[in-house]
Amino acid sequence: MVRRRVPLVTLTLIAVGLVAGGLWWWAVLRLLLVPGESGAVEGAIAAGGWGLSLLPVHVAASSRPPARLTRAWRRHRSGAGSGPS
């Protein structure tokens, strides 16, 4: 069996994602189960998580290749010739 080391950044992102997901579920369940006791914080967390779920739909990668960058150039005046050497 081959063991691979997982970078610390990856583990941190996974942990943050799990905590954020747990917080969102807590807020949604609190809003559903005890709506009289839940407040603005739970509503904001639930709405924010729902808004983030829509993000991948609107920020999808394009199927066409990226545009090529061009080099900037200065336009010479007609009849100006080259500058002093």
C-alpha angles and dihedrals in degrees: 000000000000116000117206124197114235113217117247091239091058092049090048092051091049091050092048090049092051093048092047091048092049091049091050093050090048090053094046094047091046090052091049100041103036108017092162093060099039118095144192094293093060091045092050093048092048093046092045092051091048090050091051090052089063094052099085091054093058098034099053123150116260118247093218122081118263118269116263116247117239128210119249116242135187118237113232120221114248112265093007095114120191124327127254115296 
